[in-house]
Amino acid sequence: MSKQNLTLHTNPKGMLALRMPSTADGSEVWKLVSECPPLDQNSMYMNVVQCDHFAQTCVIAERDGQILGWVSGHIPPDSPDTVFVWQVAVHDDARGLGLGKRMLKSLLERPACAKVTKLETTITKSNAASWGLFKSFARDMGGELTDAPHYEREEHLDGQHATEHLVTISLPRKKLRSVA
């Protein structure tokens, strides 16, 4: 057995690859998101479109062909300095490895994010895992995290969904250059 094969066999959790998605990944992304409550389950078609149209601002984490992590995002047309992260999903088998932060940092290293100076996302107050991820990410990046109610339960969501708070993280340019 070669040394490389031994490393793969003895440390499988350390061998995650981060990459851009392709349209062929859409159904597997959809399955991963369905296994990661409280994330909203969107249509499989939507995940295929994300993997196609927004590949440069989405991240797949995989090991041995299995998708274990997903970040979906886009750069809003009227805010070219902002990357909006829609979802971060991490499979149970990859939790506790810092994968969420690794995927976010990988996203910021992409050419599509060269002009990005802030990251935005929305989080419900009850989603402790997401709050923990983005607070830790902001600390690591040396950025300031702010939040405010954005999509409100009654006004925007017909009382059917908890208020989503807009979380904004400033990303100091000096720190961004050191990540790349």
N, C-alpha and C positions, 0 to 999 in steps of 0.2 A: 504494500500500500504506500503510495507516495505521500510526502509530507503534506501536500495540499489537500489530498483526500482525507488524511487523518484530521487536519484542522477542521474541514467541513463536517466530518463525522462527530468530533468531540465538542464542537462549539457551534451548533446550528443556529442559535439565537443571535450570534454575532455576524452572521453572513447575510444581512439584509441589503438588497440593492434598491436604490432610489432612482426613478426614471420618470419620463413623461409618459402619459397614457396614450393608447391608440383606441380606435373605435372598437376593436376586438375585446377591450377590457371592460366595456360598459356593463355587461351583464354581471360580471364578477364584482365590480364596484357596487352595483345595486344589491347583490347578495351580502357583501360586507356591511354596507350601511344598515341593512335589515337586522344584522346581528349586533348592532351597536346602539341600543337605546340609551338615551332618549332622542337620538338623531331622528329628524323627520325622514320618513321613507317617501322618496319621490318616485316618479315612474322610471322604469328601466330605460325607456326612450330618452328621458332627460339625462340620465347618466351617460348614455351613448353620445348624446350631443355634447355634454361637457367634455368627454374624452376626445371628441373630434374638434369642436370649435374652440375650446379653451385649453387645449393640451399644454400650451406653454406656461399656463398658470395653474396647472394641476399637477399633483405628485402621486405616484404609485410607489409603495414600498412592497417588495416581494422577496420571498425566499423559496427557492426550489420551485418556481412557477406559481406559488400560491400568493395571492394578494393579501397582505396583512395590514396595510395602511393606505390611507387615501386622504389627500387634501384637495378640495375643490376651491377654486378661486377665479377671480377675473379682475381686470383693471377697468374701472368704470369709465365710459367714454368722456365724461365731463370732469374726471379727476385722474389725469395721467400720472400723478405722483402717489397714487394710492393703490394698494392691492387689497381687494375685499376677499376675505376667506369665508366661504360659505359653510363648509363642513370639514371637520377633521375626524376621521374614523380610524381606530386602531383595534385590530382583532385581539381577542382575549389572549391568544398565544404570544402576542408581542407587547403586552402591557408591562409597564415598569422598566422599559428599556430606554425611555426618553425619545421614543420614536416620533411622537407628535412634534416636539421641538426640532428634531433632526429634519423632519419633512418641511417645516416652516422655514428653517434656515436654508435648506436646499432650494426652496422656491425663491427666496430672495437672491440667491446666487445666479438665477437665470437671466439671460440677456433681456427678456421681456420685462424684468423688474429693475433694469438699470437706473431708471429715474424715480423709483419708488422711495418716498421718505416717510410714509406711514402705512400701517396695516390696520384695516378695520375688519370687524366681524360683529355679529349679533349673538347674544347669549341670553337665555332666560335666567332669572335669578336663582332658580332651583338647580341649574346644571353645574354642580360643584366641580366636576372633572374639567369642564371647559374653562371655568374661572381659574382653576389651578394652573392649567396649561398656559393660558395667555398671560397670567400674572408672572409666572416663572419665565416665560419667553421674554416679556418686557424687561425684567430684571437682567437676564442674560445679555440682552441687546443694549442695555443702558438707556432704554427708552422710557418715556412716561406713559402710563396707562390711564385713560379717563373713560368714563361711561355715563350714559344718560338714556332714559327710556326713548325708544325710537319707533318701533312698530308696536302700538299699544293694543291690548286685549280688546277693548270695546271699539275704539276708533278705527282700527285697521284690520282686526282679526275676528270680527263678528262674535266676540266672546268665546271663540272656539280654541284659542291658543293663548298661552301666557305671553305677557309683554316681553318683547325682545329688546334688550338694551344694546345700543350701539357702543361698542368698545373700540377705542382708537388708541393705537400705540405709535408714538413718535419714534422714528428710527434714525438716530444720529448718523449722518453720512460717514463720519470717520469710522464708526463701528461697522457700518455696512461694507465699507471697503475691506476691512480686516476679515469679514466673513467670506468674501469672495475669493 
